[in-house]
Amino acid sequence: MSSLIEMPELVLERIIGFSHFTAVLTLRQVCRDFRNFIDDLKDSKLPDAKFSKIEIELKEDGEKIIFEFVGPDDSLYRLKYAEAGNRRKFNGKGKMVMNADIIDVAIQDVELILRFQKSPLKRLYCDSNAYIHIDPSIHCLPIKLNDMFKMLNRKIKTRELSIVITNFQSEVTIILPIADLETLECIDVYSYYNDTGIEIDDIVKTEQWKKVKEMNFKVPALNLKVEDICHFSRFNIKVNTISAKDLDCLKKTITSGSSNVEFSCLKVINFDENEEILNLWGPAYLSESSSQWYFRSKDSGEDILVVNYQQDRDKIHFDVFELEDVPNGAIVQEYNEN
């Protein structure tokens, strides 16, 4: 009686192609022949896992590394790794990993599982916020992830990339390059602990920063230049301070039509140039606790840029209204290139 492995390769490929990815992973563990056959297959021959989300977390206690893969039906596949005893758990079932670096084991597992991901993710979430507490030996995980993608010459297709950080811009610059430029739509960067801010000189040089259309940067961005955010369609960025001159430059860029900014927000922790902005823009239209200015765009008589400064919340909003939505009594300033 013939064994399954003795089937014609084309038939076996078809069986694998129509199987669930977990069944293929199970088949891979049956024997060396199956493992070699599956490992030698092109990724295009493997089934699509169709994950919607992948979460990568570094923990302070117990399991040091956690990977969560969320399926299209909200099914959850969880891999946990602990350095103590070199333990690996898959959906609650544990196994000892002998004579191997647990971080290398985690990277190998992720590399294998990602072979089954063909469709774009909705979200990739990377939480390195535990850097502030955990064993320094675990810090190399993002670096090894980055190295893995370089070696494979591939990117991960995700519409949203969320990165939770502590204190270093390197945490962002290591993770950003693994995201596919053609798929990426939104980047979120935030922290549970850091209120002092991080320098973003290298972050703004990445292709992902330059190409993405929506940016949410909830850690104070130090050394931010207005020209580094003008290409975003939507942004929500936290800064320690901003000059009236830079605000005016951003206003001119938007009204000139060289930027496609939609509803966006600057969270300015210390804005002390109220007098300077009044000198540049004139009196504001006052509405409750906010000051509003209205500016006509260069090539559209109906599109009006609204700059709304909410002093009690330290927020400066940029939005585009239609002319008919401007409140009575508000002055709409004509477009001025100077």
GIDA-V34009 format. One record per pair of residues at least 12 apart in sequence whose ideal C-beta (glycine too) atoms are under 10 Angstrom apart, sorted by the first residue. I is the first residue (numbers start at 1). GAP is how many residues later the second one is. If there is no record, write none. Layout:
# GIDA-V34009
i=I gap=GAP
i=I gap=GAP
This chain:
# GIDA-V34009
i=3 gap=28
i=3 gap=30
i=4 gap=23
i=4 gap=26
i=4 gap=27
i=4 gap=29
i=4 gap=30
i=5 gap=22
i=5 gap=25
i=5 gap=26
i=5 gap=27
i=5 gap=28
i=5 gap=29
i=5 gap=31
i=5 gap=32
i=6 gap=27
i=9 gap=28
i=9 gap=31
i=9 gap=32
i=12 gap=15
i=12 gap=22
i=12 gap=25
i=12 gap=26
i=12 gap=29
i=12 gap=33
i=13 gap=24
i=13 gap=25
i=13 gap=28
i=13 gap=29
i=13 gap=32
i=13 gap=33
i=14 gap=31
i=15 gap=12
i=16 gap=12
i=16 gap=18
i=16 gap=21
i=16 gap=22
i=16 gap=25
i=16 gap=29
i=16 gap=30
i=16 gap=31
i=17 gap=24
i=17 gap=27
i=17 gap=28
i=17 gap=29
i=17 gap=30
i=17 gap=31
i=18 gap=29
i=19 gap=27
i=19 gap=28
i=20 gap=27
i=20 gap=29
i=20 gap=51
i=20 gap=96
i=21 gap=25
i=21 gap=26
i=21 gap=27
i=21 gap=28
i=21 gap=29
i=21 gap=30
i=21 gap=48
i=21 gap=50
i=21 gap=56
i=21 gap=92
i=21 gap=94
i=21 gap=95
i=21 gap=96
i=22 gap=25
i=22 gap=27
i=22 gap=49
i=22 gap=53
i=22 gap=55
i=22 gap=68
i=22 gap=69
i=22 gap=91
i=22 gap=94
i=23 gap=24
i=24 gap=14
i=24 gap=17
i=24 gap=22
i=24 gap=23
i=24 gap=25
i=24 gap=91
i=24 gap=92
i=25 gap=13
i=25 gap=24
i=25 gap=52
i=25 gap=65
i=25 gap=84
i=25 gap=87
i=25 gap=88
i=25 gap=91
i=28 gap=84
i=38 gap=74
i=38 gap=77
i=39 gap=73
i=39 gap=76
i=41 gap=74
i=42 gap=73
i=43 gap=71
i=43 gap=72
i=43 gap=73
i=43 gap=74
i=43 gap=75
i=43 gap=109
i=43 gap=111
i=44 gap=74
i=45 gap=70
i=46 gap=69
i=46 gap=70
i=46 gap=71
i=46 gap=72
i=47 gap=69
i=47 gap=71
i=48 gap=24
i=48 gap=68
i=48 gap=69
i=48 gap=70
i=48 gap=71
i=49 gap=20
i=49 gap=22
i=49 gap=23
i=49 gap=28
i=49 gap=64
i=49 gap=65
i=49 gap=66
i=49 gap=67
i=49 gap=68
i=49 gap=69
i=49 gap=70
i=50 gap=21
i=50 gap=22
i=50 gap=23
i=50 gap=66
i=50 gap=67
i=50 gap=68
i=50 gap=69
i=50 gap=71
i=51 gap=17
i=51 gap=18
i=51 gap=19
i=51 gap=20
i=51 gap=21
i=51 gap=24
i=51 gap=26
i=51 gap=62
i=51 gap=63
i=51 gap=65
i=51 gap=66
i=51 gap=67
i=51 gap=68
i=51 gap=69
i=51 gap=70
i=51 gap=71
i=51 gap=72
i=51 gap=73
i=51 gap=107
i=52 gap=17
i=52 gap=18
i=52 gap=19
i=52 gap=20
i=52 gap=21
i=52 gap=22
i=52 gap=23
i=52 gap=67
i=52 gap=68
i=52 gap=69
i=52 gap=70
i=52 gap=71
i=52 gap=106
i=52 gap=107
i=53 gap=15
i=53 gap=16
i=53 gap=17
i=53 gap=18
i=53 gap=21
i=53 gap=23
i=53 gap=68
i=53 gap=69
i=53 gap=70
i=53 gap=71
i=53 gap=72
i=53 gap=105
i=53 gap=107
i=53 gap=109
i=54 gap=13
i=54 gap=14
i=54 gap=15
i=54 gap=16
i=54 gap=23
i=54 gap=56
i=54 gap=59
i=54 gap=60
i=54 gap=63
i=54 gap=67
i=54 gap=68
i=54 gap=69
i=54 gap=70
i=54 gap=71
i=54 gap=72
i=54 gap=102
i=54 gap=104
i=55 gap=12
i=55 gap=13
i=55 gap=14
i=55 gap=15
i=55 gap=21
i=55 gap=23
i=55 gap=68
i=55 gap=69
i=55 gap=70
i=55 gap=71
i=55 gap=72
i=55 gap=107
i=56 gap=12
i=56 gap=23
i=56 gap=50
i=56 gap=54
i=56 gap=68
i=56 gap=69
i=56 gap=70
i=56 gap=71
i=56 gap=72
i=56 gap=85
i=56 gap=86
i=56 gap=89
i=56 gap=107
i=56 gap=119
i=57 gap=23
i=57 gap=68
i=57 gap=69
i=57 gap=70
i=57 gap=71
i=57 gap=72
i=57 gap=73
i=57 gap=107
i=58 gap=68
i=58 gap=69
i=58 gap=70
i=58 gap=71
i=58 gap=72
i=58 gap=73
i=58 gap=75
i=58 gap=76
i=58 gap=77
i=58 gap=80
i=58 gap=81
i=58 gap=83
i=58 gap=84
i=58 gap=106
i=59 gap=21
i=59 gap=22
i=59 gap=23
i=59 gap=68
i=59 gap=71
i=59 gap=74
i=59 gap=75
i=59 gap=79
i=60 gap=69
i=60 gap=70
i=60 gap=71
i=60 gap=72
i=60 gap=73
i=60 gap=74
i=60 gap=75
i=60 gap=78
i=61 gap=21
i=61 gap=69
i=61 gap=72
i=61 gap=73
i=62 gap=18
i=62 gap=20
i=62 gap=22
i=62 gap=25
i=63 gap=15
i=63 gap=16
i=63 gap=17
i=63 gap=18
i=63 gap=19
i=63 gap=20
i=63 gap=21
i=63 gap=24
i=63 gap=25
i=63 gap=26
i=64 gap=16
i=64 gap=17
i=64 gap=18
i=64 gap=19
i=64 gap=20
i=64 gap=23
i=64 gap=38
i=64 gap=39
i=64 gap=42
i=64 gap=66
i=64 gap=70
i=64 gap=71
i=64 gap=73
i=64 gap=74
i=64 gap=77
i=65 gap=14
i=65 gap=15
i=65 gap=16
i=65 gap=17
i=65 gap=18
i=65 gap=23
i=65 gap=37
i=65 gap=38
i=65 gap=40
i=65 gap=41
i=65 gap=42
i=65 gap=45
i=65 gap=69
i=65 gap=73
i=65 gap=76
i=66 gap=12
i=66 gap=13
i=66 gap=14
i=66 gap=15
i=66 gap=23
i=66 gap=40
i=66 gap=61
i=67 gap=12
i=67 gap=13
i=67 gap=14
i=67 gap=23
i=67 gap=39
i=67 gap=42
i=67 gap=43
i=67 gap=46
i=68 gap=12
i=68 gap=57
i=69 gap=41
i=69 gap=44
i=69 gap=45
i=69 gap=47
i=69 gap=48
i=69 gap=52
i=70 gap=51
i=70 gap=52
i=70 gap=53
i=70 gap=55
i=72 gap=47
i=72 gap=50
i=76 gap=15
i=77 gap=13
i=77 gap=14
i=77 gap=36
i=78 gap=12
i=78 gap=13
i=78 gap=14
i=79 gap=12
i=79 gap=26
i=79 gap=27
i=79 gap=30
i=79 gap=31
i=79 gap=34
i=80 gap=12
i=80 gap=14
i=80 gap=26
i=81 gap=16
i=81 gap=21
i=81 gap=22
i=81 gap=24
i=81 gap=25
i=81 gap=28
i=81 gap=57
i=81 gap=60
i=82 gap=12
i=82 gap=15
i=82 gap=20
i=83 gap=18
i=83 gap=19
i=83 gap=20
i=83 gap=52
i=83 gap=54
i=83 gap=55
i=84 gap=18
i=85 gap=12
i=85 gap=17
i=86 gap=12
i=86 gap=13
i=86 gap=14
i=86 gap=15
i=86 gap=16
i=86 gap=19
i=87 gap=15
i=88 gap=12
i=88 gap=14
i=88 gap=17
i=88 gap=18
i=88 gap=21
i=90 gap=19
i=101 gap=36
i=101 gap=39
i=101 gap=43
i=102 gap=35
i=102 gap=36
i=102 gap=39
i=103 gap=34
i=103 gap=35
i=103 gap=36
i=103 gap=37
i=103 gap=38
i=103 gap=40
i=103 gap=41
i=103 gap=42
i=104 gap=36
i=104 gap=40
i=106 gap=32
i=106 gap=35
i=106 gap=38
i=106 gap=39
i=107 gap=33
i=107 gap=34
i=107 gap=37
i=107 gap=38
i=107 gap=40
i=107 gap=41
i=108 gap=40
i=110 gap=31
i=110 gap=34
i=110 gap=35
i=110 gap=38
i=110 gap=46
i=111 gap=34
i=111 gap=37
i=111 gap=38
i=111 gap=40
i=111 gap=41
i=114 gap=34
i=114 gap=35
i=114 gap=38
i=114 gap=40
i=114 gap=42
i=115 gap=37
i=115 gap=39
i=117 gap=39
i=117 gap=40
i=117 gap=41
i=118 gap=39
i=119 gap=38
i=120 gap=36
i=120 gap=37
i=120 gap=38
i=120 gap=39
i=120 gap=60
i=120 gap=62
i=120 gap=63
i=120 gap=64
i=120 gap=65
i=121 gap=35
i=121 gap=36
i=121 gap=37
i=121 gap=38
i=121 gap=39
i=121 gap=40
i=121 gap=58
i=121 gap=59
i=121 gap=62
i=122 gap=36
i=122 gap=37
i=122 gap=38
i=123 gap=35
i=123 gap=36
i=123 gap=37
i=123 gap=38
i=123 gap=39
i=123 gap=63
i=123 gap=65
i=124 gap=32
i=124 gap=33
i=124 gap=34
i=124 gap=35
i=124 gap=36
i=124 gap=37
i=124 gap=38
i=124 gap=39
i=124 gap=51
i=124 gap=54
i=124 gap=55
i=124 gap=60
i=125 gap=33
i=125 gap=35
i=125 gap=36
i=125 gap=37
i=125 gap=38
i=125 gap=39
i=125 gap=63
i=126 gap=15
i=126 gap=16
i=126 gap=19
i=126 gap=35
i=126 gap=36
i=126 gap=37
i=126 gap=38
i=126 gap=39
i=126 gap=45
i=126 gap=46
i=126 gap=48
i=126 gap=49
i=126 gap=50
i=126 gap=52
i=127 gap=35
i=127 gap=36
i=127 gap=37
i=127 gap=38
i=127 gap=65
i=128 gap=13
i=128 gap=14
i=128 gap=35
i=128 gap=36
i=128 gap=37
i=128 gap=38
i=128 gap=40
i=128 gap=43
i=128 gap=44
i=128 gap=46
i=128 gap=47
i=128 gap=63
i=129 gap=34
i=129 gap=35
i=129 gap=36
i=129 gap=37
i=129 gap=42
i=129 gap=61
i=129 gap=62
i=129 gap=63
i=129 gap=64
i=129 gap=65
i=130 gap=34
i=130 gap=36
i=130 gap=62
i=131 gap=33
i=131 gap=34
i=131 gap=35
i=131 gap=36
i=131 gap=37
i=131 gap=40
i=131 gap=62
i=132 gap=33
i=132 gap=34
i=132 gap=35
i=132 gap=59
i=132 gap=60
i=132 gap=61
i=132 gap=62
i=133 gap=33
i=133 gap=60
i=139 gap=29
i=139 gap=31
i=139 gap=32
i=141 gap=33
i=142 gap=21
i=142 gap=28
i=142 gap=29
i=142 gap=30
i=142 gap=31
i=142 gap=32
i=142 gap=33
i=142 gap=36
i=143 gap=27
i=143 gap=31
i=143 gap=32
i=144 gap=30
i=145 gap=29
i=145 gap=30
i=145 gap=33
i=146 gap=27
i=146 gap=28
i=146 gap=29
i=146 gap=30
i=146 gap=31
i=146 gap=32
i=147 gap=27
i=148 gap=30
i=149 gap=28
i=149 gap=29
i=149 gap=30
i=149 gap=31
i=150 gap=27
i=150 gap=28
i=154 gap=24
i=154 gap=26
i=155 gap=22
i=155 gap=23
i=155 gap=24
i=155 gap=25
i=155 gap=26
i=155 gap=27
i=155 gap=28
i=155 gap=29
i=155 gap=53
i=156 gap=22
i=156 gap=23
i=156 gap=24
i=156 gap=27
i=156 gap=28
i=157 gap=22
i=157 gap=23
i=157 gap=24
i=157 gap=25
i=157 gap=26
i=157 gap=27
i=158 gap=20
i=158 gap=21
i=158 gap=22
i=158 gap=25
i=158 gap=26
i=158 gap=27
i=158 gap=28
i=159 gap=20
i=159 gap=21
i=159 gap=24
i=159 gap=25
i=159 gap=26
i=159 gap=27
i=159 gap=55
i=160 gap=19
i=160 gap=23
i=160 gap=24
i=160 gap=25
i=160 gap=26
i=160 gap=27
i=160 gap=28
i=160 gap=52
i=160 gap=54
i=160 gap=56
i=161 gap=14
i=161 gap=15
i=161 gap=17
i=161 gap=18
i=161 gap=19
i=161 gap=22
i=161 gap=23
i=161 gap=24
i=161 gap=25
i=161 gap=26
i=161 gap=27
i=161 gap=28
i=161 gap=47
i=161 gap=51
i=162 gap=13
i=162 gap=24
i=162 gap=25
i=162 gap=26
i=162 gap=27
i=162 gap=28
i=162 gap=54
i=163 gap=12
i=163 gap=13
i=163 gap=16
i=163 gap=24
i=163 gap=25
i=163 gap=26
i=163 gap=27
i=163 gap=28
i=163 gap=54
i=163 gap=56
i=164 gap=24
i=164 gap=25
i=164 gap=26
i=164 gap=27
i=164 gap=28
i=164 gap=29
i=164 gap=54
i=164 gap=55
i=165 gap=24
i=165 gap=25
i=165 gap=26
i=165 gap=27
i=165 gap=28
i=165 gap=29
i=165 gap=33
i=165 gap=54
i=166 gap=25
i=166 gap=26
i=166 gap=27
i=166 gap=28
i=166 gap=32
i=166 gap=53
i=167 gap=24
i=167 gap=26
i=167 gap=27
i=167 gap=29
i=167 gap=30
i=167 gap=31
i=167 gap=52
i=168 gap=26
i=168 gap=30
i=168 gap=31
i=169 gap=20
i=169 gap=29
i=169 gap=30
i=169 gap=31
i=169 gap=32
i=169 gap=33
i=169 gap=34
i=169 gap=35
i=169 gap=50
i=169 gap=52
i=169 gap=53
i=169 gap=54
i=170 gap=28
i=170 gap=32
i=170 gap=33
i=171 gap=18
i=171 gap=20
i=171 gap=27
i=171 gap=32
i=172 gap=15
i=172 gap=17
i=172 gap=26
i=172 gap=28
i=172 gap=30
i=172 gap=31
i=172 gap=34
i=172 gap=36
i=172 gap=37
i=172 gap=45
i=172 gap=47
i=173 gap=27
i=173 gap=28
i=173 gap=29
i=173 gap=30
i=173 gap=32
i=173 gap=33
i=173 gap=35
i=173 gap=36
i=175 gap=12
i=175 gap=14
i=175 gap=31
i=175 gap=33
i=176 gap=13
i=176 gap=26
i=176 gap=27
i=176 gap=30
i=176 gap=31
i=176 gap=32
i=176 gap=33
i=176 gap=36
i=177 gap=29
i=177 gap=30
i=177 gap=31
i=178 gap=30
i=179 gap=27
i=179 gap=28
i=179 gap=29
i=179 gap=32
i=179 gap=33
i=180 gap=28
i=181 gap=25
i=181 gap=26
i=181 gap=27
i=181 gap=29
i=181 gap=30
i=181 gap=31
i=182 gap=29
i=184 gap=23
i=184 gap=24
i=184 gap=27
i=184 gap=28
i=184 gap=29
i=184 gap=30
i=185 gap=26
i=185 gap=27
i=185 gap=28
i=185 gap=29
i=185 gap=48
i=185 gap=49
i=186 gap=26
i=186 gap=27
i=186 gap=28
i=186 gap=29
i=186 gap=30
i=186 gap=46
i=186 gap=47
i=186 gap=48
i=187 gap=16
i=187 gap=19
i=187 gap=21
i=187 gap=22
i=187 gap=25
i=187 gap=26
i=187 gap=27
i=187 gap=28
i=187 gap=29
i=187 gap=30
i=187 gap=45
i=187 gap=48
i=188 gap=26
i=188 gap=27
i=188 gap=28
i=188 gap=29
i=188 gap=30
i=188 gap=48
i=189 gap=14
i=189 gap=26
i=189 gap=27
i=189 gap=28
i=189 gap=29
i=189 gap=30
i=189 gap=32
i=189 gap=48
i=189 gap=49
i=190 gap=26
i=190 gap=27
i=190 gap=28
i=190 gap=29
i=190 gap=48
i=191 gap=27
i=191 gap=28
i=191 gap=29
i=193 gap=26
i=194 gap=24
i=194 gap=25
i=194 gap=26
i=195 gap=24
i=195 gap=25
i=195 gap=43
i=195 gap=45
i=195 gap=74
i=196 gap=23
i=196 gap=24
i=196 gap=26
i=196 gap=44
i=197 gap=22
i=197 gap=23
i=197 gap=24
i=197 gap=25
i=197 gap=26
i=197 gap=27
i=197 gap=41
i=197 gap=42
i=197 gap=43
i=197 gap=72
i=198 gap=19
i=198 gap=21
i=198 gap=22
i=198 gap=23
i=198 gap=24
i=198 gap=25
i=199 gap=22
i=199 gap=23
i=199 gap=24
i=199 gap=25
i=200 gap=17
i=200 gap=19
i=200 gap=20
i=200 gap=21
i=200 gap=22
i=200 gap=23
i=200 gap=24
i=200 gap=25
i=200 gap=28
i=200 gap=37
i=200 gap=39
i=201 gap=21
i=201 gap=22
i=201 gap=23
i=201 gap=24
i=201 gap=27
i=203 gap=14
i=203 gap=18
i=203 gap=20
i=203 gap=21
i=203 gap=25
i=204 gap=17
i=204 gap=19
i=204 gap=20
i=204 gap=21
i=204 gap=23
i=204 gap=24
i=204 gap=25
i=205 gap=23
i=209 gap=19
i=209 gap=20
i=209 gap=22
i=209 gap=23
i=210 gap=18
i=210 gap=21
i=211 gap=20
i=212 gap=19
i=212 gap=20
i=212 gap=21
i=212 gap=23
i=213 gap=18
i=213 gap=19
i=213 gap=20
i=213 gap=21
i=213 gap=22
i=213 gap=47
i=213 gap=49
i=214 gap=18
i=214 gap=19
i=214 gap=20
i=214 gap=21
i=214 gap=22
i=214 gap=48
i=214 gap=50
i=215 gap=13
i=215 gap=14
i=215 gap=16
i=215 gap=17
i=215 gap=18
i=215 gap=19
i=215 gap=20
i=215 gap=21
i=215 gap=22
i=215 gap=49
i=216 gap=16
i=216 gap=18
i=216 gap=19
i=216 gap=20
i=216 gap=21
i=216 gap=22
i=216 gap=49
i=217 gap=12
i=217 gap=18
i=217 gap=19
i=217 gap=20
i=217 gap=21
i=217 gap=22
i=217 gap=50
i=218 gap=18
i=218 gap=19
i=218 gap=20
i=218 gap=49
i=219 gap=18
i=219 gap=19
i=220 gap=17
i=220 gap=18
i=220 gap=19
i=220 gap=20
i=220 gap=21
i=220 gap=47
i=220 gap=48
i=220 gap=49
i=221 gap=16
i=221 gap=17
i=221 gap=18
i=221 gap=19
i=221 gap=45
i=221 gap=46
i=222 gap=17
i=222 gap=18
i=223 gap=16
i=224 gap=13
i=224 gap=14
i=224 gap=15
i=224 gap=16
i=224 gap=17
i=224 gap=18
i=224 gap=22
i=224 gap=42
i=225 gap=21
i=225 gap=24
i=226 gap=16
i=226 gap=17
i=226 gap=19
i=226 gap=20
i=226 gap=21
i=226 gap=22
i=226 gap=23
i=226 gap=24
i=226 gap=25
i=226 gap=26
i=226 gap=27
i=227 gap=19
i=227 gap=22
i=227 gap=23
i=227 gap=26
i=229 gap=21
i=229 gap=24
i=229 gap=30
i=229 gap=32
i=229 gap=35
i=229 gap=37
i=230 gap=19
i=230 gap=20
i=230 gap=22
i=230 gap=23
i=230 gap=24
i=230 gap=28
i=230 gap=29
i=230 gap=30
i=230 gap=31
i=231 gap=22
i=231 gap=27
i=231 gap=28
i=231 gap=29
i=231 gap=30
i=232 gap=27
i=232 gap=28
i=232 gap=29
i=232 gap=30
i=232 gap=32
i=233 gap=26
i=233 gap=27
i=233 gap=28
i=233 gap=29
i=233 gap=30
i=233 gap=31
i=234 gap=26
i=234 gap=27
i=234 gap=28
i=234 gap=29
i=234 gap=30
i=234 gap=31
i=234 gap=84
i=235 gap=26
i=235 gap=27
i=235 gap=28
i=235 gap=29
i=235 gap=30
i=235 gap=31
i=235 gap=83
i=236 gap=27
i=236 gap=28
i=236 gap=29
i=236 gap=30
i=236 gap=31
i=236 gap=79
i=236 gap=81
i=237 gap=27
i=237 gap=28
i=237 gap=29
i=237 gap=30
i=237 gap=31
i=238 gap=27
i=238 gap=28
i=238 gap=29
i=238 gap=30
i=238 gap=31
i=238 gap=76
i=238 gap=77
i=239 gap=27
i=239 gap=28
i=239 gap=29
i=239 gap=30
i=239 gap=31
i=239 gap=32
i=239 gap=77
i=240 gap=27
i=240 gap=28
i=240 gap=29
i=240 gap=30
i=240 gap=31
i=241 gap=27
i=241 gap=28
i=241 gap=29
i=241 gap=30
i=241 gap=31
i=241 gap=32
i=242 gap=24
i=242 gap=26
i=242 gap=27
i=242 gap=28
i=242 gap=29
i=242 gap=31
i=242 gap=74
i=243 gap=28
i=243 gap=29
i=243 gap=30
i=243 gap=33
i=243 gap=34
i=244 gap=27
i=244 gap=28
i=244 gap=29
i=244 gap=30
i=244 gap=31
i=244 gap=32
i=244 gap=33
i=244 gap=34
i=244 gap=35
i=244 gap=36
i=244 gap=37
i=245 gap=28
i=245 gap=31
i=245 gap=32
i=245 gap=35
i=246 gap=20
i=246 gap=27
i=247 gap=19
i=247 gap=21
i=247 gap=24
i=247 gap=26
i=247 gap=29
i=247 gap=30
i=247 gap=33
i=247 gap=34
i=247 gap=60
i=247 gap=62
i=247 gap=69
i=247 gap=71
i=248 gap=28
i=248 gap=29
i=248 gap=32
i=248 gap=33
i=248 gap=59
i=250 gap=14
i=250 gap=16
i=250 gap=55
i=250 gap=57
i=250 gap=66
i=250 gap=68
i=251 gap=26
i=251 gap=29
i=251 gap=30
i=251 gap=42
i=251 gap=44
i=251 gap=54
i=251 gap=56
i=251 gap=67
i=251 gap=82
i=252 gap=43
i=252 gap=46
i=252 gap=53
i=252 gap=83
i=252 gap=84
i=252 gap=85
i=252 gap=86
i=254 gap=41
i=254 gap=43
i=254 gap=44
i=254 gap=49
i=254 gap=51
i=254 gap=53
i=254 gap=64
i=254 gap=66
i=255 gap=40
i=255 gap=41
i=255 gap=42
i=255 gap=43
i=255 gap=44
i=255 gap=45
i=255 gap=48
i=255 gap=49
i=255 gap=50
i=255 gap=65
i=255 gap=78
i=255 gap=80
i=255 gap=81
i=255 gap=82
i=256 gap=41
i=256 gap=42
i=256 gap=43
i=256 gap=79
i=256 gap=81
i=257 gap=40
i=257 gap=41
i=257 gap=42
i=257 gap=43
i=257 gap=46
i=257 gap=78
i=258 gap=40
i=259 gap=59
i=260 gap=60
i=261 gap=44
i=261 gap=57
i=261 gap=58
i=261 gap=59
i=262 gap=56
i=262 gap=57
i=262 gap=58
i=263 gap=43
i=263 gap=54
i=263 gap=55
i=263 gap=56
i=263 gap=57
i=264 gap=52
i=264 gap=53
i=264 gap=54
i=264 gap=55
i=264 gap=56
i=265 gap=43
i=265 gap=45
i=265 gap=48
i=265 gap=50
i=265 gap=51
i=265 gap=52
i=265 gap=53
i=265 gap=54
i=266 gap=41
i=266 gap=43
i=266 gap=48
i=266 gap=49
i=266 gap=50
i=266 gap=51
i=266 gap=52
i=267 gap=46
i=267 gap=47
i=267 gap=48
i=267 gap=49
i=268 gap=41
i=268 gap=43
i=268 gap=46
i=268 gap=47
i=268 gap=48
i=269 gap=45
i=270 gap=44
i=271 gap=38
i=271 gap=40
i=271 gap=43
i=271 gap=44
i=271 gap=45
i=274 gap=17
i=274 gap=35
i=274 gap=37
i=277 gap=14
i=277 gap=16
i=277 gap=30
i=277 gap=32
i=277 gap=39
i=278 gap=13
i=278 gap=15
i=280 gap=13
i=281 gap=12
i=281 gap=13
i=281 gap=14
i=281 gap=26
i=281 gap=52
i=282 gap=49
i=282 gap=51
i=283 gap=48
i=284 gap=23
i=284 gap=24
i=284 gap=25
i=284 gap=46
i=284 gap=47
i=285 gap=21
i=285 gap=23
i=285 gap=41
i=285 gap=42
i=285 gap=43
i=285 gap=44
i=285 gap=45
i=285 gap=46
i=285 gap=47
i=286 gap=43
i=286 gap=44
i=287 gap=21
i=287 gap=23
i=287 gap=40
i=287 gap=42
i=287 gap=43
i=288 gap=22
i=288 gap=24
i=289 gap=20
i=289 gap=21
i=289 gap=22
i=289 gap=23
i=289 gap=24
i=290 gap=18
i=290 gap=19
i=290 gap=20
i=290 gap=21
i=290 gap=22
i=290 gap=23
i=290 gap=25
i=290 gap=26
i=290 gap=27
i=291 gap=16
i=291 gap=17
i=291 gap=18
i=291 gap=19
i=291 gap=20
i=291 gap=25
i=292 gap=14
i=292 gap=15
i=292 gap=16
i=292 gap=17
i=292 gap=18
i=292 gap=25
i=292 gap=27
i=292 gap=34
i=292 gap=35
i=292 gap=38
i=293 gap=12
i=293 gap=13
i=293 gap=14
i=293 gap=15
i=293 gap=16
i=293 gap=37
i=293 gap=38
i=293 gap=39
i=293 gap=40
i=294 gap=12
i=294 gap=13
i=294 gap=14
i=294 gap=27
i=294 gap=29
i=294 gap=31
i=294 gap=32
i=294 gap=33
i=294 gap=36
i=294 gap=37
i=294 gap=38
i=294 gap=39
i=295 gap=12
i=295 gap=36
i=295 gap=37
i=295 gap=38
i=295 gap=39
i=295 gap=40
i=295 gap=41
i=296 gap=27
i=296 gap=36
i=296 gap=37
i=296 gap=38
i=296 gap=39
i=296 gap=40
i=297 gap=23
i=297 gap=38
i=298 gap=37
i=298 gap=38
i=298 gap=39
i=299 gap=36
i=300 gap=20
i=300 gap=22
i=300 gap=23
i=300 gap=35
i=301 gap=22
i=301 gap=34
i=302 gap=18
i=302 gap=19
i=302 gap=20
i=302 gap=21
i=302 gap=22
i=302 gap=23
i=303 gap=17
i=303 gap=18
i=303 gap=19
i=303 gap=20
i=304 gap=15
i=304 gap=16
i=304 gap=17
i=304 gap=18
i=304 gap=19
i=304 gap=20
i=304 gap=21
i=304 gap=22
i=304 gap=26
i=304 gap=28
i=304 gap=29
i=305 gap=13
i=305 gap=14
i=305 gap=15
i=305 gap=16
i=305 gap=27
i=305 gap=28
i=305 gap=30
i=306 gap=12
i=306 gap=13
i=306 gap=14
i=306 gap=15
i=306 gap=19
i=306 gap=20
i=306 gap=24
i=306 gap=26
i=307 gap=12
